[in-house]
Amino acid sequence: MSKLARESGSIIFENDPIDGIHHEVVIDGNLVYEGYDIDELIVRLFRVPEPNGDRQGPGF
């Protein structure tokens, strides 16, 4: 996790010359996502629990 991510508590976008954009998501100082797949990042940020407690969306 980058120093900026730890200090800011926000979403960090870092350019990677080989793989494209590297994403770090930090919430309250905890790294909750790190990777290159923007679709997976969006699913993790915006998934919504269903009333019975199951999760919905791709990969669940």
C-alpha positions in Angstrom: 0.0 0.0 0.0 1.4 3.4 -1.0 2.3 6.0 1.6 -0.2 8.3 0.0 -3.0 5.7 0.3 -2.3 5.2 4.0 -2.4 8.9 4.7 -5.3 9.9 2.6 -7.8 7.1 3.3 -9.0 7.3 -0.3 -8.9 5.6 -3.7 -5.5 5.8 -5.3 -4.8 5.4 -9.0 -1.2 4.7 -9.9 0.0 4.4 -13.5 1.9 1.2 -14.2 3.8 1.3 -17.5 3.3 -2.4 -18.2 -0.2 -3.3 -17.0 -2.1 0.0 -17.2 -3.7 1.5 -14.1 -3.1 0.1 -10.6 -5.8 0.8 -8.1 -5.6 0.9 -4.3 -8.7 1.4 -2.3 -8.1 2.3 1.4 -10.9 2.8 3.8 -10.1 4.0 7.3 -6.5 3.1 6.8 -7.2 -0.5 5.7 -6.3 -1.7 2.2 -9.5 -3.3 0.9 -8.6 -3.7 -2.7 -5.5 -3.7 -4.8 -5.3 -4.7 -8.4 -5.8 -3.8 -12.1 -9.4 -4.9 -12.8 -11.6 -1.8 -12.7 -14.8 -3.9 -13.1 -13.9 -5.9 -10.0 -13.1 -2.7 -8.2 -16.5 -1.2 -9.0 -18.3 -4.4 -7.9 -16.5 -4.5 -4.6 -17.2 -0.8 -3.9 -20.9 -0.8 -4.8 -22.2 -4.3 -4.1 -25.4 -4.3 -2.0 -26.5 -6.9 0.5 -29.8 -8.5 -0.3 -32.5 -8.8 2.4 -31.6 -12.4 3.2 -27.9 -11.5 3.7 -26.7 -12.9 0.3 -24.7 -10.6 -2.0 -25.6 -9.9 -5.5 -23.7 -9.1 -8.6 -20.9 -10.7 -10.7 -18.8 -13.2 -8.8 -21.2 -13.9 -6.0 
